[in-house]
Amino acid sequence: MTRSRLLFAALWLFAAPSLAAPKLPSTCEPVGGEAAGAEAAFTPEARQALDAIVRAELSQGPVAGLSVGITRGSQRWVCAYGYRDVVKKLPATPRTTYRLASITKSFTAVAVLQLVEQGKLDLDADIHSLVASYPAKQWTVTVRDLLGHLSGVPTYDGLASSDNVKALGTQEAISVFAQKPLSFEPRSRYLYSTWGYNLLGAAVEAASGQSYRDYLREHVFQRAGMAHADLDVIATRDEHQAAGYRVKDGVLKSSRFLDVSSRFGGGGTRGSVDDLLGFGRAVLDHRLVRRETMGRMQASMATSDGRLTDYGMGFATYPLRGHYLVAHAGGQPETTTLLVMFPAEDTVIALATNIEGEAKRLRRLSIRLMEGVLEDGVTRRDAHFADPVDSVVYEGLGRIASYGLAYHQWATRGPGTLPPDEDLPGAFARVAELLDRKLIAKDGRAALERIRGGHDPRMGAVFIRVGAHMARTLEKAHGAERLAAYPTEGPLSFFADYLAACDAQGLPEAERFGGTLRADLLRFVAGWKRAQVPALLRQRLDEVKDPEAHWPSLKKLAAAAPDVRPDFSDELLRVADGFAWRKQPALRLRWLERAVELQPRSVDARLALSQALLLAKRDDEVVPHLREALATPQGALALAPAAFLKRVVLEAESAQVGLGLVRAGVALHPDSPELWESLAKRERSQGHKAEAKAALRQARRAREGRPEVTAPSESTGRTGAEQQGSGPVPDDHGLVRSRQSP
């Protein structure tokens, strides 16, 4: 990023102060100090811009401690905010250590691949041959399967299986799950499993002859310069370790006690943000394993039927808006962590907080920091289309641009490789078929499902191959600097330039986009140019002092650009969230209604509004909103029974809201036994015995193919004065993609 652009970004940020930014203490690593080693600091303007991004995020919701670190090439910035111990008022500092939780899986994977390089481990070895205490199963489970969460080794199956309070050794930790059967045949599905990584930790011990702790300290932590990293046991903690908290009813409470030795290989370490940066830099510099090995670790694995899992060997890995992202997240009692690396841009972002359950916040903050460091501080927004066919076509264009740019950059500037470039004309023809308006109009849901698999091996990876060819063509035509600008400008700019390059270079017709698709592209580009709000090009609504002042402009935009316009739903929902944690439900509801008014096809906006309506006991308004969302191709996938239940588990604000949503779900899908069974469980937990029995009868009828003739009414039923906290959030998790578009 140029100095002038960074200064411009900083001035924009400071021209409109963030929402009631809290007066939090902050401590930053000395500029040019010993901790930075040979690395240089970002410019003062860049540091101010990054600090403003963090403080804007911290203005939204309760805060304890947060440590942030970024490196890009030789530039470095590390700061800590808030308190490592809220009760004692001890500030967080760059030296503060946190539980690293599931980021431990990346350390374990590196250890395994080091031993593979040394010939001491075989990726295709049966784990039973390495860990004798893990009995042979109905199918062979290999080291490779375990690394990619394709093994079928189950994950926690209840609070009792994940809630350990005593120290366990390796064999004791394995015994917790050793007798459980595999959940499925290896490679047929993806299932994130901390237990599987415990097996890999045990394999490290068997192959190296060292304890897991000694091996990591000598071969991973020391080589990566991770001075404060260690296993998280009482003996390794010192005065710098952060105390842990959880949020309940908008208030910080102390975390429950958990001994993480039971998940040693999948979530048993601690360290500082500086340690995470050291690991990230060692990964990018190939100081832990060879470049070729790291390329294999960063490549997404696939199921046996050819679906990419977005997870390699120890890392989540996928395109994000044209950047190739390699990352891992972690969550446990006491902590939430996130490590994000961009190999093609030589950039690492590390985040750690001592509040649990903050995965969405850290992901959002990482994207904002990415925008500040890699995208000149521009706020990138998706496009909202009134026409459902247009929305599906645009999602396809966005995926081609994102996958193409990311894979091209990863293969040319990182350790990655591209799929074989065979039959390029056939790949272009397949893309044209996937984006054909007539086929999309016949069945939008099925068309969208095919488009969302356009990068998969089972589909010939056509989005990757076509997109990478486009990126190569544009780099030859305009140079690397122009290519690096497309993640900021978005897919329409990428496609418009490719259309011009085709004409200028006389590319063969088989490598062009013609007919209706070309017309769609030109129409989208023209509409997008007319639909911008200049005052918000470098600002997010949820980060300005007075979002109300911008509402008239947004309403005017909706009237002036009814067909295509920037999608502000995420920002509007964030504004509403700010009022939620400040306990101003009326203002929250107003902004959620505005989100639906401005983006009526937004599934996220409709679902968020539905939750607020349930809290306001306006239950009869919920199902109509969800029906509107279900009528869109995106909603037909996002609100299908299994996906709907997953969202309820992850997003429901309370037991009352979860119950109301599932009641709405059976109104939408009266023939779904899974929804009826979930409803029965939730009714029973609320003490509604009659309703639970009725739901179970409906579930049996649905399973027998005889759903009840009379579906539930449009109302979600009981308003429910009873309300209790949401169920426990899983302790360990991978880096979940919050949006369907890459």
SULBEL-V577084 format. One line per field, one symbol per residue. phi: phi as a letter, one per 20 degrees, with the letter a starting at -180 (. if undefined). A space follows every 10 residues. Layout:
# SULBEL-V577084
phi=???
This chain:
# SULBEL-V577084
phi=.fffffffff fffefcgffl gfeefbcdfg fmffffleed effgffffff fffffffffd ogcdcbdccc ccmeebbcbc cmcfcffele ffcgegdcfe lffggfffff gffffffeme cdgdfffffd cffeffdfcf degfgffeld enffdgdqff fddeccfceg fffffgcgef fffafgmfbd bfcfgfffff fffffffemd fgfffffedd fffemefdea fecgfeecfe fffdbcdclm cfcffffbee ffcgedaddc rdffffffff ffffeledcf gffffffeef ecffendfem bednbfbafc lndedcbbdb bbgnbbcbcc ccgfdlcccc cbcedemdgf fffffffffg ffedclmfee cfdddfeffg ffgfffffff ffffffffff fecceecefg edlfgfffff fgffdfffff ffbfffffff ffdfefgfdm lfffffffff fffffffcnf ffffefgfeo fffgffffgf fgffemffgf ddddlffffg gffffffffe dedgfdfccd gfdefcfgfe fgffffffff cfebafeefg ffffffgfff felcfffgff ffffffffcf efffffffff fffffemdff efggffffff fegfffefdf gffffffffe dgfafffgff ffgfffffcf deffffffff fffffeneff ffffffffff fffemcfgfe fgfffengfm ffbbffffeg fdbeeefecf ee
